[in-house]
Amino acid sequence: MSDGDRRREFASLDSPIYVVHNHWVKLRFTKSARLHKVGRARAVFAIEHAYAVVCVDRPAGAGYLLMYLGDDETGRAFEVGGIEEGDTFVVIHVMDLRTKFRTAYETGKA
């Protein structure tokens, strides 16, 4: 399956996918995922309990990023972004939820 075909399986920011439950078999975190000093446990919880998943195009034709929008165990809202590599989800971005994802997050949470 080509990257473009795989990309079409996911939603854009204009039409996010709202989810009930997520679970990835394998997770791997890069150094860049720690840029905003969010712990791994918080990110995993947000992925597993995400309210919405948005597909975001990466710069310079580098494919796409899946952005999971969810809360940690304390209710703090996060965006956790990563790419799929085989059966592994590689987390490359974790930070507090930004305004541009707020509508998708709130709709999924409702």
Helices and strands as residue ranges (DSSP letters): H 3-8, E 17-18, E 26-29, G 31-34, H 40-48, E 52-57, G 59-61, E 64-71, E 77-85, E 88-96, G 99-101, H 102-109
